[in-house]
Amino acid sequence: MRHYLAAASLFFACLHPGMAAKLSPLANAPDWSQLDKFQQTISREEFTRLLENTYAPHGASAGVITITPTAARIETSRGKPPYILKFSSSSAKPVPRFWRARGEIAPQPGKPLAGLRIAIDPGHIGGKWAKMEERWFQIANNKPVVEGDMTLRVAKLLVQRLKALGADVWLTRSASEPLTNRRPAQLRKEAAAALRDKGEAVNARAVARESERLFYRTSEIRRRATLVNDSIRPDLVLCLHFNAEEWGNPAKPSLVSKNHLHFLITGAWSAKELAYDDQRFEMLVKLLNRTYPDEVAVTKSLVKTMSSATKLPPFIYHGKTAVRIGASDYIWGRNLLANRLFQCPVIYVEPYVMNSRDVHARIQAGDYEGKKKIAGATRQSIYREYADSVVAGLVDYYGKR
């Protein structure tokens, strides 16, 4: 009987595609009842402020979220009844979540990070996958620049330092290998569907490229999100990255003079993105989880320590893909898969332009103890400067308990 009902549901969904869920690639249809725990945990004023200023600026939620004096009416899927989220009145219920804010973590003398649970996500995969990820380049006969390997090196330095200060630390990956067991050849059907959804040509070459992107950008990150949310359940996730400017011809990349630093937290969904049922649901989980104040507070400390250590100017976004957070040019809200799927405070750390002349010279110098004169300046290895300035920012914030 169950098989008959499932087949019938699929048949009618095909007859009435407007009633089928609109989902991002590899996403599952959301279970809207999971929002029940957030009923009456947020005021109308706070919900509206977070939605309009940070999560869905420029009116992006119009048509899918309607705010009334007592509740938000949220479109669940086209043709289905809306979800009604009731606002709190005078006394809000506690916010249910697995992560803890700074004041909820008991201090311990001599251990400024005691009890803090940190997950470190070394961006990308690296190794033999780096060229597929397009996070690999080589100038002449110099050592290749491989972002996934570089972020893992910083992550392992961070583990040592953070544990010594009392934190409990996990890596989402500890080697240059993917966590997902799906490979591009297994994702061709999904790749073709994604291309059609984007209105792009569906041919063998396009499907092959899209299936690779779904492998390393989507399936891999979704697997890491499962690890973070279901197993590690940290108080904070640090997503480590290096930045890059356009390097031109991949066969003959060029170096640039630009170098900068910025940080990303969750935010800036567009109307097009909120048309997807899963993204709309994930945005609401982040908003109702109240990760925003902690993401901002931790990032402000990281801005202070990392801008001082690196002497880098901020990177400035133009257009509507990102929203400036507060008065700082260093902190921006963006809708990225990892920072919307990880259900706790998430900070993307984006220092150094890998193909800048200065940074490239430092990468060629590798990791080393102490200081060396490189590109006209005496300084730490780029990996230790990165790790030490992150640690200093975390101590600056979490040490004040």
Secondary structure, DSSP 8 states (H G I E B T S, - for coil): -HHHHHHHHHHHHHH-GGGS----TT-----GGGGGGGTTSS-HHHHHHHIIIIISTTTTTTTTEEE-SSEEEE--STTS--EEEE---SS------SS--GGGS--BTTBTTTT-EEEEEESS--GGGHHHHT-EE--TTS--EEHHHHHHHHHHHHHHHHHHTT-EEEES-SSSS-S----GGGGHHHHHHHHHHHT----HHHHHHHHHHIIIIIIHHHHHHHIIIIII--SEEEEE--B------TTS---BS---EEEEEE----HHHHTSHHHHHHHHHHHHHT-HHHHHHHHHHHHHHHHHHH---B----SSSEEE-TT-SSEEEE--HHHHHSSS-EEEEEE-BTTBHHHHHHHHH---SS-EEETTEEE--HHHHHHHHHHHHHHHHHT--
